[in-house]
């Protein structure tokens, strides 16, 4: 039975003699006696709150900036003129350019490529401050063990205790930090892991001096006697073991090896850690205040999730869930359609649980659909659509069901939505969205959202571009209808789509855009041995809609203008001589040049003359063997550009940015190397914005997965 701390006690009564006058006199003369150890914890709390306020103010700045921009919409020409004339960059906005240039930059080393320089500095600062606070103060030990616990252990323990509620908050799906900073939980999860490692480190700083001190002042026998006579040592070891399993199990290779097992172990050890701390701290000083705060945050989070973030209470039958149906897509894709009353925004993700497939699995998926814009719609249900490729576990089972039992429905329990983009895409003149593989899912939702806003005249966006890289043409079928519908709903040439196939055998492609609603080209099985020409990225066509001269609503509610497509139509001197739109050329990647001569992957923009193409699938596509004559088939307004290989994002985005509007948002979702290349390219653009009055902002958002 532990003794409570009584008034007048200067030390923990379970370990020290508070009636020893020499001990009392010593503690009362100290600048920082044991009873004032709570200020060590508050030092970290103040530091964390200062960072929270700083990032909260930056988020508030972005919110007010987007709101001010959207107050001047193209729906009113007079307001639009005011918008163009009234926007001047402040010193703070210019300073942000330098911060973004540093913050966006990422290392090319794969082990740390997922962490930007800005995030790395924040992580190092989060470790440096408490370390300096704990280790720069002296003494580390008392003159004699009976005078009190080692001061180093006290500072380390209280610091670890203060970190506990912040570690928990950073790991929760719904948390106050995301509300204040606008940063989704999937991004905060990186800080959750690192702060957890720091908590484990300072827990060791707290424990080790209690082992070294008795060894130095009596040997192993003294240490063994302390463990025999004081339970506080044993429950401290229990809490430390829980921290060890939490930290070790959070290493990337452990999470990838057995993710489901790690999730359940993580929860079990987290509960055990808090329980052991209650026992270990025994309500000494302000220790239980931090534990009460941790439990309160956890309980509030669970209550909010179960009542506000699930579909348990909005279905026809309480706790009944919604009905999900699987659809098989090309190239091993799986589509899940769930009619639900749940509300979400474009780009958000949900956690999906289907007890009929796997009772314990709860996996995150990005929603690729948007809510209906028709507020008069009947029962309030919207189709929540998820698209993914199978891996192991739940997704593999879902893949098998979509192929073997496509007509079977399953009960789906949804948890969300979470994450999403904190900025408003409709507040940017140019929106460039870059996807790799299934990373197209949030981009399709954002595209549909932009179409809704533009139709209402509530958007400043006038230039939308999509760069999508896939392995095979079959993947392009996933969202062919959605992207085509969006393209036809927008003014002509407002949407530019460039698709890249990395594992298709290169063939001669059309020199003009190809309709996304017709079939993709056939590629021969025989590989090519031809050397590819330089890579290229295509900017918007020269005959795009001029929004300065035409009213913003031009094209809406009117039949699309249909032109005759002709490969012999004269172009300006800035074309590449093939009748196509202007191009930027870049040297082929050295890594691509060193690939195997089997030619399964070719460099970006490859157009091999003399190779076959199924002309029956593309009316009016010239193979180079027949005379160029105008085709009778008009464009449909949903044309895309097809390329082979990988887009030159690292070296190509910089020159391509010369065609961006005054304010640009670049949204990337795909493999890590793609995000690294885009982030570094955007970082290099920031100094150019400082020197150019016609540019104000290039904002980057990288969608994060794999937490």
C-alpha positions in Angstrom: 0.0 0.0 0.0 1.5 3.3 -1.1 1.4 6.2 1.3 -0.1 9.5 0.1 1.9 12.7 0.0 1.0 14.7 3.2 1.4 18.5 3.8 4.9 19.2 4.8 6.4 16.2 3.1 9.5 17.1 1.1 10.0 13.7 -0.6 8.1 10.7 -1.7 7.1 9.0 1.7 7.2 5.6 0.1 11.0 5.9 -0.6 12.4 8.5 1.8 12.3 9.6 5.4 10.4 12.9 5.7 11.1 13.2 9.4 14.9 13.5 8.9 15.7 17.1 9.7 18.8 17.1 7.6 16.8 15.9 4.6 14.1 18.6 5.2 16.7 21.3 5.6 18.5 20.2 2.4 15.4 20.1 0.3 14.1 23.5 1.5 17.4 25.1 0.6 17.5 23.8 -2.9 16.6 26.1 -5.8 14.5 23.4 -7.3 13.3 21.0 -4.6 11.6 17.7 -5.3 8.1 19.3 -4.6 8.6 21.7 -7.5 9.3 19.0 -10.1 6.0 19.7 -11.8 7.6 22.7 -13.5 9.8 20.3 -15.5 6.6 18.9 -17.1 5.2 22.3 -17.7 8.3 23.4 -19.6 7.5 20.9 -22.3 3.8 21.7 -22.2 4.6 25.4 -22.9 6.9 24.5 -25.7 4.3 22.3 -27.4 1.6 24.8 -27.0 3.8 27.5 -28.6 4.3 25.3 -31.6 0.6 24.6 -31.8 -0.2 28.3 -31.7 2.4 29.0 -34.4 1.0 26.4 -36.8 -2.6 27.4 -35.9 -1.8 31.0 -37.0 -0.3 29.8 -40.3 -3.5 27.8 -40.9 -5.7 30.7 -40.0 -3.7 32.8 -42.5 -4.4 30.3 -45.3 -8.1 30.1 -44.4 -8.5 33.9 -44.5 -6.5 34.1 -47.7 -8.7 31.6 -49.5 -11.8 33.2 -48.1 -10.6 36.6 -49.4 -9.8 35.2 -52.8 -13.2 33.5 -53.1 -15.0 36.7 -52.2 -14.0 37.9 -55.7 -15.3 35.4 -58.1 -15.5 35.5 -61.9 -19.3 35.4 -61.6 -19.1 39.2 -61.3 -16.8 40.9 -63.7 -16.5 44.0 -61.5 -15.5 42.0 -58.5 -13.0 40.1 -60.7 -11.3 43.3 -61.7 -11.1 44.3 -58.0 -9.6 40.9 -57.3 -6.9 41.2 -59.9 -6.0 44.8 -58.8 -6.2 44.5 -55.1 -3.9 41.5 -54.5 -0.5 42.6 -53.4 2.1 40.4 -51.7 2.9 41.4 -48.1 6.3 40.9 -46.5 4.8 37.9 -44.6 3.7 36.3 -47.9 7.2 36.8 -49.3 8.7 35.3 -46.2 6.5 32.2 -46.6 8.1 31.6 -50.0 11.5 31.1 -48.4 10.0 28.9 -45.7 8.3 26.8 -48.3 11.4 26.5 -50.4 13.1 25.0 -47.4 10.1 23.1 -46.0 9.2 21.4 -49.3 12.7 20.1 -50.1 13.3 16.4 -49.5 16.4 14.2 -49.6 17.0 11.9 -52.5 18.1 9.2 -49.9 15.2 6.7 -49.8 15.4 6.1 -46.1 14.6 9.7 -45.2 13.0 10.8 -48.5 9.5 10.6 -46.9 10.5 13.4 -44.5 10.9 16.9 -45.8 13.6 19.2 -44.5 10.9 21.3 -42.7 9.5 18.3 -41.0 13.0 17.1 -40.1 13.8 20.4 -38.5 10.6 20.3 -36.5 11.4 16.7 -35.3 14.9 17.7 -34.3 13.6 20.8 -32.5 11.1 18.6 -30.6 14.0 16.5 -29.4 16.6 19.2 -28.8 14.5 21.4 -26.6 13.6 18.8 -23.9 17.1 17.3 -24.1 18.7 20.7 -23.5 16.3 21.3 -20.6 17.0 18.0 -19.0 20.8 17.6 -19.5 22.0 21.2 -19.1 20.8 21.5 -15.6 22.8 20.2 -12.7 23.2 18.3 -10.5 22.4 14.9 -11.9 22.6 13.1 -8.5 22.1 14.2 -4.9 25.1 14.2 -2.5 23.7 11.2 -0.7 20.8 8.8 -1.8 18.8 9.7 1.3 18.6 13.3 0.3 16.2 12.5 -2.5 15.9 11.0 -6.0 18.4 11.8 -8.7 17.4 15.2 -10.1 18.2 14.0 -13.6 15.7 11.2 -13.2 13.1 13.7 -12.0 13.5 16.0 -15.0 13.4 13.0 -17.4 10.4 11.4 -15.8 8.3 14.6 -15.7 9.2 15.4 -19.3 8.1 11.9 -20.4 4.9 12.3 -18.4 4.2 15.6 -20.1 4.6 14.1 -23.5 2.1 11.4 -22.9 -1.2 13.3 -23.7 0.5 14.9 -26.8 1.6 11.5 -28.1 -1.9 10.2 -27.7 -3.5 13.2 -29.3 -1.1 13.1 -32.4 -2.1 9.4 -32.9 -5.9 9.9 -32.9 -8.0 10.1 -36.0 -10.1 13.0 -34.6 -8.0 15.4 -32.6 -7.8 19.0 -31.6 -4.4 19.5 -33.2 -5.8 18.7 -36.7 -8.6 21.2 -36.1 -6.2 24.0 -35.1 -3.5 23.4 -37.7 -5.5 21.9 -40.6 -3.1 19.0 -40.8 -4.7 15.6 -41.1 -4.1 12.8 -38.7 -2.3 10.7 -41.4 0.4 13.4 -41.5 0.5 14.0 -37.8 1.1 10.3 -37.4 4.8 10.9 -38.3 5.0 13.2 -35.3 3.1 10.7 -33.2 5.8 8.1 -33.8 8.7 10.4 -33.3 7.3 11.9 -30.1 6.7 8.3 -28.9 10.4 7.5 -29.5 11.3 10.6 -27.5 9.0 9.6 -24.7 10.7 6.2 -24.6 14.1 7.9 -24.5 13.2 10.2 -21.6 11.6 7.2 -19.8 15.0 5.6 -19.9 16.6 8.8 -18.6 14.2 8.6 -15.7 14.8 4.9 -15.0 18.6 4.5 -15.5 19.7 6.9 -12.6 17.6 4.9 -10.1 19.7 1.9 -11.1 23.1 3.6 -11.3 22.8 5.4 -7.9 22.3 2.2 -5.7 25.1 0.4 -7.7 27.5 3.3 -6.9 26.5 3.5 -3.2 26.2 -0.1 -2.2 26.4 -2.4 -5.1 24.1 -5.0 -6.6 22.8 -6.0 -3.1 21.5 -2.5 -2.4 19.7 -2.5 -5.8 18.2 -6.0 -5.1 17.0 -4.8 -1.7 15.2 -1.8 -3.3 13.4 -4.1 -5.7 12.4 -6.5 -2.9 11.1 -3.7 -0.6 9.5 -1.2 -2.9 6.7 -2.1 -5.4 7.2 1.3 -7.1 10.3 -0.2 -8.8 8.4 -3.1 -10.3 5.4 -1.1 -11.6 8.0 1.3 -13.1 9.6 -1.6 -15.0 6.1 -2.6 -16.2 5.4 0.8 -17.6 8.9 0.9 -19.2 8.3 -2.5 -20.9 5.0 -1.2 -22.3 6.9 1.8 -23.8 9.5 -0.5 -25.2 6.9 -2.6 -27.1 5.1 0.5 -28.3 8.3 2.0 -29.7 9.8 -1.2 -31.1 6.6 -2.4 -32.6 6.2 1.0 -34.4 9.4 0.5 -36.5 8.5 0.4 -40.2 9.6 -3.2 -40.9 7.5 -4.4 -37.9 4.4 -2.6 -39.1 4.7 -4.0 -42.6 5.5 -7.5 -41.4 2.3 -7.9 -39.3 0.2 -4.8 -39.4 -3.0 -6.2 -37.9 -1.1 -7.8 -35.0 0.8 -4.6 -34.4 -2.5 -2.6 -34.2 -3.9 -4.8 -31.5 -0.6 -5.0 -29.6 -0.3 -1.2 -29.9 -3.7 -0.7 -28.2 -3.0 -3.3 -25.5 0.4 -1.8 -24.6 -1.0 1.7 -24.7 -3.7 0.9 -22.1 -1.1 -1.0 -20.1 1.2 1.9 -20.1 -1.4 4.3 -18.7 -2.5 1.8 -16.1 1.0 1.2 -14.9 1.7 4.9 -14.7 -1.3 5.5 -12.5 0.1 2.8 -10.2 3.7 4.0 -10.4 3.1 7.7 -9.9 0.7 7.1 -7.0 -0.7 10.7 -7.4 2.6 12.3 -6.4 2.8 16.0 -7.2 1.0 16.8 -10.5 1.6 13.4 -12.1 -2.1 12.3 -12.2 -3.1 15.6 -13.8 -1.4 14.6 -17.0 -2.8 11.1 -16.8 -6.3 12.4 -16.2 -5.8 14.7 -19.2 -4.7 11.6 -21.3 -7.7 9.5 -20.3 -10.0 12.4 -20.8 -8.7 13.1 -24.3 -8.9 9.4 -25.2 -12.5 9.0 -23.9 -13.6 12.2 -25.7 -12.1 11.0 -28.9 -13.7 7.6 -28.7 -17.1 9.1 -27.9 -16.9 11.6 -30.8 -15.8 8.9 -33.2 -18.6 6.4 -32.3 -21.3 9.0 -32.3 -20.2 11.4 -35.1 -17.8 9.6 -37.3 -19.4 6.3 -37.9 -22.5 5.1 -39.8 -23.9 3.3 -36.9 -26.7 5.8 -36.2 -27.5 7.1 -39.7 -28.5 3.8 -41.3 -32.1 2.5 -41.7 -31.4 0.2 -38.7 -29.3 1.3 -35.8 -25.9 -0.4 -35.8 -27.0 -2.1 -39.1 -24.3 -0.6 -41.3 -24.6 0.2 -45.0 -24.7 -2.2 -48.0 -21.6 -2.6 -50.1 -21.3 -4.0 -53.6 -18.0 -5.1 -55.3 -17.3 -4.4 -59.0 -14.3 -5.9 -60.9 -12.2 -3.4 -62.7 -9.6 -3.8 -65.3 -5.9 -4.4 -64.4 -6.9 -6.1 -61.1 -8.8 -3.1 -59.8 -11.6 -3.4 -57.3 -14.5 -0.9 -56.9 -16.6 -0.8 -53.8 -19.9 1.2 -54.0 -21.7 2.0 -50.7 -24.9 4.1 -50.7 -24.8 6.0 -47.4 -26.0 9.1 -45.6 -22.5 9.8 -44.4 -21.2 13.2 -45.3 -17.7 13.8 -46.7 -15.5 16.2 -48.6 -13.4 15.6 -51.7 -10.1 14.0 -51.0 -11.1 12.6 -47.6 -10.7 8.9 -46.6 -12.7 6.5 -44.5 -11.9 3.3 -42.5 -13.9 0.4 -43.8 -14.8 -2.7 -41.8 -16.7 -5.6 -43.3 -17.4 -8.4 -40.7 -18.6 -10.7 -43.4 -15.1 -10.7 -45.0 -12.8 -10.0 -42.0 -14.2 -9.1 -38.6 -11.1 -7.5 -37.1 -9.7 -5.7 -40.2 -10.3 -1.9 -40.4 -8.6 -0.4 -43.4 -8.3 3.2 -44.7 -9.4 4.0 -48.3 -9.7 7.3 -50.1 -13.1 8.2 -51.4 -13.1 8.7 -55.1 -16.6 10.2 -55.4 -18.2 13.4 -54.3 -21.6 14.1 -52.7 -24.4 15.0 -55.0 -24.8 18.7 -55.7 -28.5 18.3 -56.0 -29.9 19.4 -52.6 -33.4 18.3 -53.6 -32.2 14.7 -53.9 -34.7 12.3 -52.2 -33.6 10.3 -49.2 -30.2 11.9 -48.6 -28.1 8.9 -49.8 -24.9 9.3 -51.8 -22.8 6.7 -53.5 -19.5 6.4 -51.6 -17.1 4.9 -54.1 -13.7 3.3 -53.2 -11.2 2.0 -55.8 -8.1 0.1 -54.9 -5.7 -2.6 -56.1 -5.3 -5.8 -53.9 -2.3 -6.5 -51.7 -2.7 -9.0 -48.9 -5.4 -9.7 -46.3 -8.6 -7.8 -46.6 -7.9 -6.3 -50.1 -7.0 -9.7 -51.5 -10.2 -11.2 -50.2 -12.2 -8.3 -51.6 -10.5 -8.9 -55.0 -11.4 -12.5 -55.0 -15.1 -11.7 -54.1 -15.3 -9.1 -56.9 -14.3 -11.8 -59.4 -16.2 -14.8 -58.0 -19.3 -13.3 -56.4 -20.0 -9.9 -58.0 -23.7 -10.0 -57.2 -23.2 -10.6 -53.4 -23.6 -7.6 -51.1 -21.9 -7.2 -47.7 -22.6 -5.1 -44.6 -20.1 -2.2 -44.3 -19.3 -0.2 -41.2 -17.7 3.1 -42.0 -15.5 5.2 -39.7 -14.8 8.7 -41.0 -14.3 10.8 -43.0 -10.8 12.0 -42.0 -8.0 14.0 -43.6 -8.4 15.9 -46.8 -7.0 19.1 -48.2 -7.0 22.1 -45.7 -6.9 24.6 -48.5 -9.7 25.3 -51.1 -8.7 24.2 -54.6 -11.3 26.6 -56.1 -9.2 29.5 -54.7 -6.3 28.8 -57.1 -6.3 29.8 -60.8 -4.2 26.8 -61.8 -4.7 23.3 -60.2 -2.1 20.6 -61.2 -2.9 17.2 -59.9 -0.3 14.4 -60.3 -1.2 10.8 -59.6 0.6 7.4 -59.7 -1.5 4.3 -60.1 -4.4 4.2 -57.6 -3.3 7.6 -56.3 -5.8 8.9 -58.8 -8.7 8.2 -56.5 -8.6 11.5 -54.5 -7.8 13.5 -57.6 -11.0 12.3 -59.3 -13.0 13.5 -56.3 -11.3 16.9 -56.4 -11.9 17.2 -60.1 -15.6 16.5 -59.6 -15.7 19.0 -56.8 -14.1 21.7 -58.9 -16.6 21.1 -61.7 -19.4 21.7 -59.2 -17.9 24.9 -57.9 -17.1 26.2 -61.4 -20.6 25.6 -62.6 -21.9 27.7 -59.7 -19.5 30.5 -60.4 -17.9 30.0 -57.0 -14.3 29.2 -58.2 -11.4 31.2 -59.5 -9.9 28.1 -61.2 -9.4 28.5 -64.9 -6.7 25.9 -65.6 -6.9 22.3 -64.5 -4.3 19.7 -65.3 -4.0 16.0 -64.5 -0.9 13.9 -64.9 -1.6 10.2 -64.3 1.0 7.5 -64.5 0.0 3.9 -64.8 1.7 0.6 -65.7 -0.9 -0.5 -68.3 -3.5 1.2 -70.4 -6.1 -1.0 -68.7 -5.9 1.1 -65.5 -7.0 4.2 -67.4 -10.5 2.6 -67.7 -11.1 3.0 -63.9 -12.2 6.6 -64.1 -12.7 7.1 -67.8 -16.3 8.0 -67.5 -15.9 10.3 -64.5 -13.0 12.3 -66.0 -14.7 12.5 -69.4 -17.9 13.8 -67.8 -15.9 16.4 -66.0 -14.1 17.5 -69.1 -17.3 17.9 -71.1 -18.9 20.0 -68.3 -16.0 22.5 -68.4 -15.2 25.1 -71.1 -13.1 23.6 -73.9 -9.4 23.2 -73.1 -9.9 24.1 -69.5 -8.9 20.6 -68.5 -5.7 19.1 -69.7 -5.1 15.4 -69.1 -1.7 13.7 -69.8 -1.5 9.9 -69.2 1.7 8.0 -69.0 2.0 4.2 -69.4 5.3 2.8 -68.0 5.0 -0.9 -68.9 3.4 -0.8 -72.3 5.4 -1.5 -75.4 5.8 1.8 -77.2 3.9 2.3 -80.4 3.2 5.4 -82.6 0.7 7.5 -80.8 -1.6 10.2 -82.3 -0.1 13.6 -82.7 -3.2 15.1 -81.2 -5.3 14.4 -78.1 -7.2 11.1 -77.9 -10.8 10.8 -76.7 -10.9 9.3 -73.3 -14.2 7.6 -74.0 -12.9 5.5 -76.9 -10.6 2.5 -76.5 -6.9 2.9 -75.8 -4.4 1.9 -78.4 -3.2 -1.7 -78.9 0.5 -2.4 -78.2 2.4 -5.3 -79.8 3.8 -8.1 -77.7 7.1 -7.9 -79.4 9.3 -5.4 -77.6 10.9 -2.4 -79.3 14.6 -1.9 -79.7 14.4 1.6 -81.1 16.1 4.4 -79.2 13.5 6.9 -77.8 13.5 10.6 -78.6 13.7 13.2 -75.9 11.0 13.4 -73.3 8.3 16.1 -73.2 5.5 17.6 -71.3 2.7 19.4 -73.0 1.4 22.7 -71.8 -2.2 23.8 -72.4 -3.1 24.4 -76.0 -2.7 27.8 -77.5 -6.4 28.1 -78.4 -7.6 27.6 -74.8 -10.4 29.7 -73.4 -9.4 33.3 -72.7 -11.1 34.0 -69.4 -10.1 37.6 -69.5 -12.2 38.3 -72.6 -15.1 35.8 -72.2 -17.6 35.8 -69.4 -16.9 33.1 -66.8 -20.1 31.3 -67.5 -19.2 30.7 -71.1 -19.9 27.2 -72.2 -22.2 26.2 -69.4 -25.7 25.2 -70.5 -24.6 25.6 -74.1 -23.8 22.9 -76.7 -20.0 22.3 -77.0 -18.4 23.8 -80.0 -17.4 21.0 -82.4 -14.4 21.4 -84.6 -13.0 19.2 -87.3 -9.7 17.5 -86.4 -7.0 17.8 -89.0 -3.4 16.8 -88.7 -2.5 19.3 -91.5 -4.0 22.3 -89.7 -1.3 25.0 -89.5 0.0 25.9 -86.0 2.0 28.7 -84.6 5.8 28.7 -84.8 6.0 27.4 -81.2 4.7 23.9 -82.1 6.9 20.9 -82.6 6.1 20.7 -86.3 3.6 17.8 -85.9 0.5 19.9 -85.6 0.4 19.4 -81.9 0.4 21.9 -79.2 3.6 23.6 -78.0 6.0 21.3 -76.1 8.8 21.6 -73.7 11.7 19.1 -74.4 14.0 17.6 -71.9 16.9 15.2 -72.2 16.1 11.6 -71.5 16.7 10.4 -68.0 20.1 8.7 -67.6 18.5 5.9 -65.6 16.0 5.3 -68.4 18.8 5.1 -70.9 20.5 2.4 -68.8 17.4 0.1 -68.8 17.5 -3.3 -70.4 17.5 -3.4 -74.2 14.3 -5.5 -74.1 12.5 -2.2 -74.1 9.6 -2.9 -71.8 9.9 0.6 -70.5 10.7 3.6 -72.7 11.4 7.2 -71.9 8.7 9.7 -71.5 7.0 11.1 -74.7 8.3 8.3 -76.9 6.8 8.3 -80.4 8.4 5.5 -82.4 7.8 6.1 -86.1 7.1 3.0 -88.1 5.5 1.0 -85.3 1.9 -0.2 -85.7 -1.2 1.1 -84.1 -4.7 -0.2 -84.4 -6.2 2.5 -86.6 -9.6 1.0 -86.5 -9.9 2.1 -82.9 -9.0 5.7 -83.7 -10.7 7.1 -86.7 -8.5 9.8 -88.2 -5.2 8.7 -86.6 -2.4 8.7 -89.1 0.2 6.0 -89.2 2.5 7.9 -91.4 1.8 5.7 -94.4 -1.3 7.4 -95.8 -1.8 11.0 -96.8 -2.9 13.4 -94.1 -6.6 14.2 -94.7 -9.1 15.8 -92.4 -11.2 13.3 -90.5 -14.9 13.6 -90.2 -14.8 12.7 -86.5 -15.0 15.8 -84.3 -13.4 16.0 -80.9 -15.7 15.2 -78.0 -14.2 17.7 -75.5 -12.7 14.9 -73.3 -9.4 14.3 -75.2 -6.3 13.2 -73.4 -2.6 13.0 -74.3 -1.0 9.6 -74.1 2.7 9.1 -73.5 5.0 6.1 -72.8 7.4 6.0 -69.8 7.5 8.2 -66.7 6.7 11.9 -66.7 9.9 14.1 -66.2 8.5 15.6 -63.0 11.9 16.3 -61.4 13.3 18.3 -64.3 10.1 19.1 -66.2 7.8 20.8 -63.7 10.1 23.9 -63.5 9.9 24.9 -67.1 6.2 23.8 -67.2 5.5 26.3 -64.4 5.9 29.2 -66.8 2.4 28.5 -68.0 0.9 28.5 -64.5 -1.5 31.1 -63.3 -0.9 33.7 -60.6 -1.7 31.2 -57.8 -1.2 27.5 -58.3 -1.9 24.4 -56.2 0.0 21.2 -57.0 -1.6 18.1 -55.6 0.4 14.8 -55.7 -0.7 11.4 -54.7 1.4 8.4 -55.6 4.7 6.5 -54.9 7.2 8.1 -52.6 9.7 8.8 -55.3 7.1 10.6 -57.3 6.2 12.8 -54.2 9.9 13.4 -53.6 10.5 14.6 -57.2 7.4 16.8 -57.2 8.3 18.3 -53.8 11.8 19.2 -54.8 10.6 20.7 -58.1 8.0 22.9 -56.3 10.7 23.9 -53.7 12.9 25.2 -56.6 9.9 27.3 -57.9 9.6 29.4 -54.8 12.6 31.7 -55.4 11.3 32.4 -58.9 8.0 33.5 -57.4 9.8 36.1 -55.2 11.3 37.7 -58.3 8.2 37.6 -60.4 5.3 40.0 -59.7 3.0 38.0 -61.9 3.2 35.0 -59.6 2.0 34.9 -56.0 1.9 31.3 -54.7 2.7 27.8 -55.7 1.2 25.6 -52.9 2.1 21.9 -52.6 -0.1 19.2 -51.0 1.2 15.6 -50.8 -1.3 13.0 -50.0 0.0 10.5 -47.4 -0.7 6.8 -47.2 0.9 3.9 -45.4 0.5 5.1 -41.8 
